[in-house]
Amino acid sequence: MSEVDAATEPPRVRVEVDVEGVRFVEDRDTLALLAGSRTEAARFTEHWTLALDDASPDTPWRLVGGAPVSLA
C-alpha cells in the first residue's frame, strides 16, 4: 500500500513496509522484558510517512511519521 499526498507542503508519501528483525521493549531501570523477544526474529509491517525535503540531494525523502508499534 502506498499513498501520495502532493497537495501538502512539502509533498508526502505514506508507505507500508514489510520487515523482519528482532524487536522488544524492556524496562530501562530493571531491563525486564516487557514485550517481544531479544533473540527471535519476527516479521511485521510498519506504516511510515515520508516528506520531500530538499536539504540533501542524496536523501530527498525524510521519515516524518509512523503508526504506533504493537508488539502483541
PyMOL Python script that loads the backbone (N, CA, C, O; Angstrom):
from pymol import cmd

cmd.read_pdbstr("""\
ATOM      1  N   MET A   1       0.845  -1.179   0.000  1.00  0.00           N
ATOM      2  CA  MET A   1       0.000   0.000   0.000  1.00  0.00           C
ATOM      3  C   MET A   1       0.882   1.231   0.000  1.00  0.00           C
ATOM      4  O   MET A   1       1.881   1.284   0.718  1.00  0.00           O
ATOM      5  N   SER A   2       0.530   2.195  -0.779  1.00  0.00           N
ATOM      6  CA  SER A   2       1.194   3.487  -0.737  1.00  0.00           C
ATOM      7  C   SER A   2       0.182   4.549  -1.155  1.00  0.00           C
ATOM      8  O   SER A   2      -0.793   4.278  -1.855  1.00  0.00           O
ATOM      9  N   GLU A   3       0.451   5.753  -0.702  1.00  0.00           N
ATOM     10  CA  GLU A   3      -0.459   6.863  -0.990  1.00  0.00           C
ATOM     11  C   GLU A   3       0.370   8.134  -1.093  1.00  0.00           C
ATOM     12  O   GLU A   3       1.170   8.430  -0.205  1.00  0.00           O
ATOM     13  N   VAL A   4       0.184   8.883  -2.166  1.00  0.00           N
ATOM     14  CA  VAL A   4       0.903  10.137  -2.374  1.00  0.00           C
ATOM     15  C   VAL A   4      -0.036  11.293  -2.070  1.00  0.00           C
ATOM     16  O   VAL A   4      -1.179  11.314  -2.527  1.00  0.00           O
ATOM     17  N   ASP A   5       0.454  12.255  -1.295  1.00  0.00           N
ATOM     18  CA  ASP A   5      -0.308  13.466  -0.999  1.00  0.00           C
ATOM     19  C   ASP A   5       0.501  14.655  -1.504  1.00  0.00           C
ATOM     20  O   ASP A   5       1.289  15.245  -0.765  1.00  0.00           O
ATOM     21  N   ALA A   6       0.295  14.993  -2.764  1.00  0.00           N
ATOM     22  CA  ALA A   6       1.032  16.080  -3.388  1.00  0.00           C
ATOM     23  C   ALA A   6       0.467  17.449  -3.038  1.00  0.00           C
ATOM     24  O   ALA A   6       1.093  18.466  -3.336  1.00  0.00           O
ATOM     25  N   ALA A   7      -0.709  17.494  -2.410  1.00  0.00           N
ATOM     26  CA  ALA A   7      -1.343  18.766  -2.073  1.00  0.00           C
ATOM     27  C   ALA A   7      -0.737  19.403  -0.826  1.00  0.00           C
ATOM     28  O   ALA A   7      -0.877  20.609  -0.621  1.00  0.00           O
ATOM     29  N   THR A   8      -0.067  18.609   0.009  1.00  0.00           N
ATOM     30  CA  THR A   8       0.546  19.165   1.218  1.00  0.00           C
ATOM     31  C   THR A   8       1.884  19.802   0.877  1.00  0.00           C
ATOM     32  O   THR A   8       2.464  19.537  -0.177  1.00  0.00           O
ATOM     33  N   GLU A   9       2.360  20.634   1.770  1.00  0.00           N
ATOM     34  CA  GLU A   9       3.664  21.269   1.599  1.00  0.00           C
ATOM     35  C   GLU A   9       4.516  20.954   2.805  1.00  0.00           C
ATOM     36  O   GLU A   9       4.187  21.423   3.895  1.00  0.00           O
ATOM     37  N   PRO A  10       5.566  20.208   2.690  1.00  0.00           N
ATOM     38  CA  PRO A  10       6.052  19.562   1.477  1.00  0.00           C
ATOM     39  C   PRO A  10       5.226  18.331   1.121  1.00  0.00           C
ATOM     40  O   PRO A  10       4.511  17.797   1.969  1.00  0.00           O
ATOM     41  N   PRO A  11       5.320  17.878  -0.127  1.00  0.00           N
ATOM     42  CA  PRO A  11       4.590  16.673  -0.527  1.00  0.00           C
ATOM     43  C   PRO A  11       4.976  15.480   0.355  1.00  0.00           C
ATOM     44  O   PRO A  11       6.106  15.390   0.835  1.00  0.00           O
ATOM     45  N   ARG A  12       4.025  14.572   0.559  1.00  0.00           N
ATOM     46  CA  ARG A  12       4.252  13.400   1.411  1.00  0.00           C
ATOM     47  C   ARG A  12       3.817  12.133   0.710  1.00  0.00           C
ATOM     48  O   ARG A  12       2.981  12.147  -0.193  1.00  0.00           O
ATOM     49  N   VAL A  13       4.402  11.049   1.147  1.00  0.00           N
ATOM     50  CA  VAL A  13       4.009   9.733   0.677  1.00  0.00           C
ATOM     51  C   VAL A  13       3.901   8.831   1.906  1.00  0.00           C
ATOM     52  O   VAL A  13       4.757   8.850   2.790  1.00  0.00           O
ATOM     53  N   ARG A  14       2.837   8.050   1.935  1.00  0.00           N
ATOM     54  CA  ARG A  14       2.652   7.069   3.011  1.00  0.00           C
ATOM     55  C   ARG A  14       2.898   5.691   2.427  1.00  0.00           C
ATOM     56  O   ARG A  14       2.336   5.335   1.391  1.00  0.00           O
ATOM     57  N   VAL A  15       3.747   4.913   3.100  1.00  0.00           N
ATOM     58  CA  VAL A  15       4.106   3.598   2.592  1.00  0.00           C
ATOM     59  C   VAL A  15       3.920   2.544   3.670  1.00  0.00           C
ATOM     60  O   VAL A  15       3.991   2.826   4.866  1.00  0.00           O
ATOM     61  N   GLU A  16       3.683   1.335   3.218  1.00  0.00           N
ATOM     62  CA  GLU A  16       3.597   0.175   4.093  1.00  0.00           C
ATOM     63  C   GLU A  16       4.834  -0.663   3.808  1.00  0.00           C
ATOM     64  O   GLU A  16       5.095  -1.020   2.659  1.00  0.00           O
ATOM     65  N   VAL A  17       5.597  -0.978   4.854  1.00  0.00           N
ATOM     66  CA  VAL A  17       6.872  -1.669   4.698  1.00  0.00           C
ATOM     67  C   VAL A  17       6.835  -2.972   5.483  1.00  0.00           C
ATOM     68  O   VAL A  17       6.595  -2.962   6.690  1.00  0.00           O
ATOM     69  N   ASP A  18       7.071  -4.096   4.807  1.00  0.00           N
ATOM     70  CA  ASP A  18       7.165  -5.387   5.483  1.00  0.00           C
ATOM     71  C   ASP A  18       8.631  -5.632   5.828  1.00  0.00           C
ATOM     72  O   ASP A  18       9.490  -5.617   4.947  1.00  0.00           O
ATOM     73  N   VAL A  19       8.917  -5.859   7.113  1.00  0.00           N
ATOM     74  CA  VAL A  19      10.292  -6.043   7.572  1.00  0.00           C
ATOM     75  C   VAL A  19      10.394  -7.271   8.473  1.00  0.00           C
ATOM     76  O   VAL A  19       9.385  -7.801   8.937  1.00  0.00           O
ATOM     77  N   GLU A  20      11.605  -7.705   8.708  1.00  0.00           N
ATOM     78  CA  GLU A  20      11.860  -8.809   9.620  1.00  0.00           C
ATOM     79  C   GLU A  20      13.048  -8.432  10.487  1.00  0.00           C
ATOM     80  O   GLU A  20      14.058  -7.935   9.990  1.00  0.00           O
ATOM     81  N   GLY A  21      12.920  -8.670  11.783  1.00  0.00           N
ATOM     82  CA  GLY A  21      14.021  -8.364  12.682  1.00  0.00           C
ATOM     83  C   GLY A  21      13.665  -8.670  14.124  1.00  0.00           C
ATOM     84  O   GLY A  21      12.533  -9.035  14.442  1.00  0.00           O
ATOM     85  N   VAL A  22      14.649  -8.515  14.980  1.00  0.00           N
ATOM     86  CA  VAL A  22      14.442  -8.703  16.413  1.00  0.00           C
ATOM     87  C   VAL A  22      13.975  -7.371  16.980  1.00  0.00           C
ATOM     88  O   VAL A  22      14.581  -6.329  16.731  1.00  0.00           O
ATOM     89  N   ARG A  23      12.890  -7.417  17.746  1.00  0.00           N
ATOM     90  CA  ARG A  23      12.404  -6.188  18.381  1.00  0.00           C
ATOM     91  C   ARG A  23      11.759  -6.550  19.702  1.00  0.00           C
ATOM     92  O   ARG A  23      11.114  -7.589  19.847  1.00  0.00           O
ATOM     93  N   PHE A  24      11.955  -5.655  20.663  1.00  0.00           N
ATOM     94  CA  PHE A  24      11.439  -5.900  22.003  1.00  0.00           C
ATOM     95  C   PHE A  24      11.366  -4.585  22.770  1.00  0.00           C
ATOM     96  O   PHE A  24      11.972  -3.586  22.383  1.00  0.00           O
ATOM     97  N   VAL A  25      10.620  -4.609  23.853  1.00  0.00           N
ATOM     98  CA  VAL A  25      10.525  -3.473  24.765  1.00  0.00           C
ATOM     99  C   VAL A  25      10.982  -3.963  26.128  1.00  0.00           C
ATOM    100  O   VAL A  25      10.557  -5.020  26.594  1.00  0.00           O
ATOM    101  N   GLU A  26      11.854  -3.182  26.768  1.00  0.00           N
ATOM    102  CA  GLU A  26      12.288  -3.552  28.104  1.00  0.00           C
ATOM    103  C   GLU A  26      12.223  -2.348  29.025  1.00  0.00           C
ATOM    104  O   GLU A  26      12.294  -1.204  28.578  1.00  0.00           O
ATOM    105  N   ASP A  27      12.089  -2.615  30.302  1.00  0.00           N
ATOM    106  CA  ASP A  27      12.101  -1.569  31.319  1.00  0.00           C
ATOM    107  C   ASP A  27      13.528  -1.041  31.416  1.00  0.00           C
ATOM    108  O   ASP A  27      14.451  -1.820  31.656  1.00  0.00           O
ATOM    109  N   ARG A  28      13.730   0.256  31.236  1.00  0.00           N
ATOM    110  CA  ARG A  28      15.076   0.832  31.253  1.00  0.00           C
ATOM    111  C   ARG A  28      15.751   0.731  32.615  1.00  0.00           C
ATOM    112  O   ARG A  28      16.979   0.690  32.691  1.00  0.00           O
ATOM    113  N   ASP A  29      14.983   0.691  33.671  1.00  0.00           N
ATOM    114  CA  ASP A  29      15.564   0.621  35.013  1.00  0.00           C
ATOM    115  C   ASP A  29      15.954  -0.799  35.400  1.00  0.00           C
ATOM    116  O   ASP A  29      17.031  -1.017  35.955  1.00  0.00           O
ATOM    117  N   THR A  30      15.089  -1.763  35.111  1.00  0.00           N
ATOM    118  CA  THR A  30      15.328  -3.139  35.553  1.00  0.00           C
ATOM    119  C   THR A  30      15.792  -4.062  34.426  1.00  0.00           C
ATOM    120  O   THR A  30      16.253  -5.174  34.684  1.00  0.00           O
ATOM    121  N   LEU A  31      15.672  -3.602  33.180  1.00  0.00           N
ATOM    122  CA  LEU A  31      15.961  -4.396  31.987  1.00  0.00           C
ATOM    123  C   LEU A  31      15.044  -5.603  31.840  1.00  0.00           C
ATOM    124  O   LEU A  31      15.342  -6.532  31.089  1.00  0.00           O
ATOM    125  N   ALA A  32      13.920  -5.583  32.566  1.00  0.00           N
ATOM    126  CA  ALA A  32      12.927  -6.651  32.438  1.00  0.00           C
ATOM    127  C   ALA A  32      12.288  -6.580  31.058  1.00  0.00           C
ATOM    128  O   ALA A  32      11.960  -5.497  30.573  1.00  0.00           O
ATOM    129  N   LEU A  33      12.114  -7.733  30.432  1.00  0.00           N
ATOM    130  CA  LEU A  33      11.481  -7.814  29.126  1.00  0.00           C
ATOM    131  C   LEU A  33       9.983  -7.578  29.286  1.00  0.00           C
ATOM    132  O   LEU A  33       9.320  -8.296  30.034  1.00  0.00           O
ATOM    133  N   LEU A  34       9.445  -6.579  28.590  1.00  0.00           N
ATOM    134  CA  LEU A  34       8.022  -6.245  28.686  1.00  0.00           C
ATOM    135  C   LEU A  34       7.219  -6.790  27.505  1.00  0.00           C
ATOM    136  O   LEU A  34       6.043  -7.126  27.652  1.00  0.00           O
ATOM    137  N   ALA A  35       7.855  -6.878  26.335  1.00  0.00           N
ATOM    138  CA  ALA A  35       7.166  -7.377  25.139  1.00  0.00           C
ATOM    139  C   ALA A  35       8.192  -7.775  24.095  1.00  0.00           C
ATOM    140  O   ALA A  35       9.312  -7.265  24.088  1.00  0.00           O
ATOM    141  N   GLY A  36       7.808  -8.680  23.219  1.00  0.00           N
ATOM    142  CA  GLY A  36       8.684  -9.104  22.145  1.00  0.00           C
ATOM    143  C   GLY A  36       9.710 -10.116  22.611  1.00  0.00           C
ATOM    144  O   GLY A  36       9.530 -10.761  23.644  1.00  0.00           O
ATOM    145  N   SER A  37      10.793 -10.259  21.848  1.00  0.00           N
ATOM    146  CA  SER A  37      11.851 -11.224  22.147  1.00  0.00           C
ATOM    147  C   SER A  37      13.204 -10.612  21.830  1.00  0.00           C
ATOM    148  O   SER A  37      13.366  -9.950  20.804  1.00  0.00           O
ATOM    149  N   ARG A  38      14.165 -10.827  22.698  1.00  0.00           N
ATOM    150  CA  ARG A  38      15.523 -10.335  22.467  1.00  0.00           C
ATOM    151  C   ARG A  38      16.284 -11.188  21.448  1.00  0.00           C
ATOM    152  O   ARG A  38      17.307 -10.752  20.921  1.00  0.00           O
ATOM    153  N   THR A  39      15.800 -12.382  21.172  1.00  0.00           N
ATOM    154  CA  THR A  39      16.558 -13.300  20.318  1.00  0.00           C
ATOM    155  C   THR A  39      15.817 -13.787  19.077  1.00  0.00           C
ATOM    156  O   THR A  39      16.455 -14.100  18.072  1.00  0.00           O
ATOM    157  N   GLU A  40      14.510 -13.857  19.118  1.00  0.00           N
ATOM    158  CA  GLU A  40      13.738 -14.404  17.995  1.00  0.00           C
ATOM    159  C   GLU A  40      13.333 -13.308  17.009  1.00  0.00           C
ATOM    160  O   GLU A  40      12.744 -12.298  17.393  1.00  0.00           O
ATOM    161  N   ALA A  41      13.655 -13.521  15.742  1.00  0.00           N
ATOM    162  CA  ALA A  41      13.239 -12.579  14.705  1.00  0.00           C
ATOM    163  C   ALA A  41      11.743 -12.726  14.456  1.00  0.00           C
ATOM    164  O   ALA A  41      11.183 -13.814  14.583  1.00  0.00           O
ATOM    165  N   ALA A  42      11.119 -11.632  14.106  1.00  0.00           N
ATOM    166  CA  ALA A  42       9.687 -11.626  13.799  1.00  0.00           C
ATOM    167  C   ALA A  42       9.467 -10.807  12.524  1.00  0.00           C
ATOM    168  O   ALA A  42      10.227  -9.885  12.226  1.00  0.00           O
ATOM    169  N   ARG A  43       8.430 -11.154  11.787  1.00  0.00           N
ATOM    170  CA  ARG A  43       8.020 -10.362  10.627  1.00  0.00           C
ATOM    171  C   ARG A  43       6.910  -9.428  11.078  1.00  0.00           C
ATOM    172  O   ARG A  43       6.024  -9.821  11.837  1.00  0.00           O
ATOM    173  N   PHE A  44       6.964  -8.198  10.608  1.00  0.00           N
ATOM    174  CA  PHE A  44       5.942  -7.230  10.964  1.00  0.00           C
ATOM    175  C   PHE A  44       5.844  -6.168   9.886  1.00  0.00           C
ATOM    176  O   PHE A  44       6.726  -6.049   9.036  1.00  0.00           O
ATOM    177  N   THR A  45       4.781  -5.408   9.925  1.00  0.00           N
ATOM    178  CA  THR A  45       4.524  -4.364   8.937  1.00  0.00           C
ATOM    179  C   THR A  45       4.569  -3.007   9.626  1.00  0.00           C
ATOM    180  O   THR A  45       3.942  -2.807  10.667  1.00  0.00           O
ATOM    181  N   GLU A  46       5.304  -2.091   9.044  1.00  0.00           N
ATOM    182  CA  GLU A  46       5.380  -0.716   9.521  1.00  0.00           C
ATOM    183  C   GLU A  46       4.625   0.188   8.550  1.00  0.00           C
ATOM    184  O   GLU A  46       4.541  -0.106   7.358  1.00  0.00           O
ATOM    185  N   HIS A  47       4.079   1.285   9.063  1.00  0.00           N
ATOM    186  CA  HIS A  47       3.426   2.301   8.234  1.00  0.00           C
ATOM    187  C   HIS A  47       4.165   3.612   8.456  1.00  0.00           C
ATOM    188  O   HIS A  47       4.130   4.178   9.549  1.00  0.00           O
ATOM    189  N   TRP A  48       4.832   4.089   7.418  1.00  0.00           N
ATOM    190  CA  TRP A  48       5.670   5.281   7.522  1.00  0.00           C
ATOM    191  C   TRP A  48       5.134   6.392   6.627  1.00  0.00           C
ATOM    192  O   TRP A  48       4.541   6.139   5.579  1.00  0.00           O
ATOM    193  N   THR A  49       5.361   7.638   7.071  1.00  0.00           N
ATOM    194  CA  THR A  49       5.071   8.810   6.256  1.00  0.00           C
ATOM    195  C   THR A  49       6.398   9.506   5.965  1.00  0.00           C
ATOM    196  O   THR A  49       7.160   9.832   6.876  1.00  0.00           O
ATOM    197  N   LEU A  50       6.655   9.727   4.680  1.00  0.00           N
ATOM    198  CA  LEU A  50       7.874  10.396   4.234  1.00  0.00           C
ATOM    199  C   LEU A  50       7.500  11.739   3.622  1.00  0.00           C
ATOM    200  O   LEU A  50       6.483  11.855   2.939  1.00  0.00           O
ATOM    201  N   ALA A  51       8.328  12.755   3.869  1.00  0.00           N
ATOM    202  CA  ALA A  51       8.092  14.078   3.292  1.00  0.00           C
ATOM    203  C   ALA A  51       9.282  14.464   2.420  1.00  0.00           C
ATOM    204  O   ALA A  51      10.431  14.188   2.763  1.00  0.00           O
ATOM    205  N   LEU A  52       8.996  15.096   1.306  1.00  0.00           N
ATOM    206  CA  LEU A  52      10.039  15.559   0.408  1.00  0.00           C
ATOM    207  C   LEU A  52      10.785  16.704   1.080  1.00  0.00           C
ATOM    208  O   LEU A  52      10.180  17.674   1.536  1.00  0.00           O
ATOM    209  N   ASP A  53      12.130  16.574   1.135  1.00  0.00           N
ATOM    210  CA  ASP A  53      12.963  17.555   1.831  1.00  0.00           C
ATOM    211  C   ASP A  53      14.170  17.837   0.946  1.00  0.00           C
ATOM    212  O   ASP A  53      14.944  16.930   0.639  1.00  0.00           O
ATOM    213  N   ASP A  54      14.331  19.088   0.536  1.00  0.00           N
ATOM    214  CA  ASP A  54      15.430  19.406  -0.371  1.00  0.00           C
ATOM    215  C   ASP A  54      16.717  19.760   0.359  1.00  0.00           C
ATOM    216  O   ASP A  54      17.627  20.315  -0.258  1.00  0.00           O
ATOM    217  N   ALA A  55      16.829  19.462   1.653  1.00  0.00           N
ATOM    218  CA  ALA A  55      18.030  19.776   2.418  1.00  0.00           C
ATOM    219  C   ALA A  55      19.252  19.011   1.905  1.00  0.00           C
ATOM    220  O   ALA A  55      20.368  19.529   1.942  1.00  0.00           O
ATOM    221  N   SER A  56      19.048  17.796   1.433  1.00  0.00           N
ATOM    222  CA  SER A  56      20.154  16.989   0.927  1.00  0.00           C
ATOM    223  C   SER A  56      19.728  16.299  -0.358  1.00  0.00           C
ATOM    224  O   SER A  56      18.763  15.535  -0.352  1.00  0.00           O
ATOM    225  N   PRO A  57      20.424  16.549  -1.456  1.00  0.00           N
ATOM    226  CA  PRO A  57      20.050  15.897  -2.713  1.00  0.00           C
ATOM    227  C   PRO A  57      20.254  14.378  -2.676  1.00  0.00           C
ATOM    228  O   PRO A  57      19.633  13.654  -3.454  1.00  0.00           O
ATOM    229  N   ASP A  58      21.120  13.891  -1.779  1.00  0.00           N
ATOM    230  CA  ASP A  58      21.365  12.453  -1.672  1.00  0.00           C
ATOM    231  C   ASP A  58      20.221  11.719  -0.982  1.00  0.00           C
ATOM    232  O   ASP A  58      20.003  10.533  -1.232  1.00  0.00           O
ATOM    233  N   THR A  59      19.491  12.414  -0.117  1.00  0.00           N
ATOM    234  CA  THR A  59      18.369  11.806   0.621  1.00  0.00           C
ATOM    235  C   THR A  59      17.197  12.773   0.637  1.00  0.00           C
ATOM    236  O   THR A  59      16.950  13.429   1.649  1.00  0.00           O
ATOM    237  N   PRO A  60      16.468  12.872  -0.476  1.00  0.00           N
ATOM    238  CA  PRO A  60      15.404  13.867  -0.580  1.00  0.00           C
ATOM    239  C   PRO A  60      14.159  13.560   0.257  1.00  0.00           C
ATOM    240  O   PRO A  60      13.358  14.458   0.518  1.00  0.00           O
ATOM    241  N   TRP A  61      13.987  12.303   0.682  1.00  0.00           N
ATOM    242  CA  TRP A  61      12.813  11.951   1.470  1.00  0.00           C
ATOM    243  C   TRP A  61      13.206  11.741   2.923  1.00  0.00           C
ATOM    244  O   TRP A  61      14.195  11.068   3.214  1.00  0.00           O
ATOM    245  N   ARG A  62      12.431  12.317   3.834  1.00  0.00           N
ATOM    246  CA  ARG A  62      12.680  12.199   5.277  1.00  0.00           C
ATOM    247  C   ARG A  62      11.499  11.510   5.937  1.00  0.00           C
ATOM    248  O   ARG A  62      10.343  11.768   5.599  1.00  0.00           O
ATOM    249  N   LEU A  63      11.800  10.635   6.877  1.00  0.00           N
ATOM    250  CA  LEU A  63      10.754   9.974   7.676  1.00  0.00           C
ATOM    251  C   LEU A  63      10.190  11.004   8.650  1.00  0.00           C
ATOM    252  O   LEU A  63      10.922  11.549   9.476  1.00  0.00           O
ATOM    253  N   VAL A  64       8.884  11.270   8.551  1.00  0.00           N
ATOM    254  CA  VAL A  64       8.270  12.289   9.401  1.00  0.00           C
ATOM    255  C   VAL A  64       7.140  11.741  10.268  1.00  0.00           C
ATOM    256  O   VAL A  64       6.593  12.466  11.099  1.00  0.00           O
ATOM    257  N   GLY A  65       6.788  10.482  10.085  1.00  0.00           N
ATOM    258  CA  GLY A  65       5.711   9.919  10.903  1.00  0.00           C
ATOM    259  C   GLY A  65       5.593   8.432  10.710  1.00  0.00           C
ATOM    260  O   GLY A  65       6.089   7.854   9.742  1.00  0.00           O
ATOM    261  N   GLY A  66       4.915   7.833  11.670  1.00  0.00           N
ATOM    262  CA  GLY A  66       4.669   6.406  11.602  1.00  0.00           C
ATOM    263  C   GLY A  66       3.533   6.030  12.516  1.00  0.00           C
ATOM    264  O   GLY A  66       3.191   6.774  13.434  1.00  0.00           O
ATOM    265  N   ALA A  67       2.952   4.885  12.269  1.00  0.00           N
ATOM    266  CA  ALA A  67       1.879   4.410  13.109  1.00  0.00           C
ATOM    267  C   ALA A  67       2.467   3.833  14.400  1.00  0.00           C
ATOM    268  O   ALA A  67       3.597   3.345  14.390  1.00  0.00           O
ATOM    269  N   PRO A  68       1.737   3.878  15.490  1.00  0.00           N
ATOM    270  CA  PRO A  68       2.222   3.280  16.741  1.00  0.00           C
ATOM    271  C   PRO A  68       2.532   1.800  16.550  1.00  0.00           C
ATOM    272  O   PRO A  68       1.820   1.094  15.835  1.00  0.00           O
ATOM    273  N   VAL A  69       3.591   1.341  17.189  1.00  0.00           N
ATOM    274  CA  VAL A  69       4.028  -0.049  17.069  1.00  0.00           C
ATOM    275  C   VAL A  69       3.371  -0.893  18.144  1.00  0.00           C
ATOM    276  O   VAL A  69       3.325  -0.503  19.311  1.00  0.00           O
ATOM    277  N   SER A  70       2.866  -2.047  17.749  1.00  0.00           N
ATOM    278  CA  SER A  70       2.292  -3.005  18.689  1.00  0.00           C
ATOM    279  C   SER A  70       3.156  -4.247  18.686  1.00  0.00           C
ATOM    280  O   SER A  70       3.431  -4.817  17.630  1.00  0.00           O
ATOM    281  N   LEU A  71       3.591  -4.671  19.873  1.00  0.00           N
ATOM    282  CA  LEU A  71       4.403  -5.881  19.995  1.00  0.00           C
ATOM    283  C   LEU A  71       3.599  -7.043  20.528  1.00  0.00           C
ATOM    284  O   LEU A  71       4.165  -8.010  21.037  1.00  0.00           O
ATOM    285  N   ALA A  72       2.291  -6.960  20.419  1.00  0.00           N
ATOM    286  CA  ALA A  72       1.437  -8.025  20.941  1.00  0.00           C
ATOM    287  C   ALA A  72       1.658  -9.342  20.253  1.00  0.00           C
ATOM    288  O   ALA A  72       1.008 -10.331  20.590  1.00  0.00           O
TER     289      ALA A  72
END
""", "prot")
cmd.dss("prot")
cmd.show_as("cartoon", "prot")
cmd.util.cbc("prot")
cmd.orient("prot")
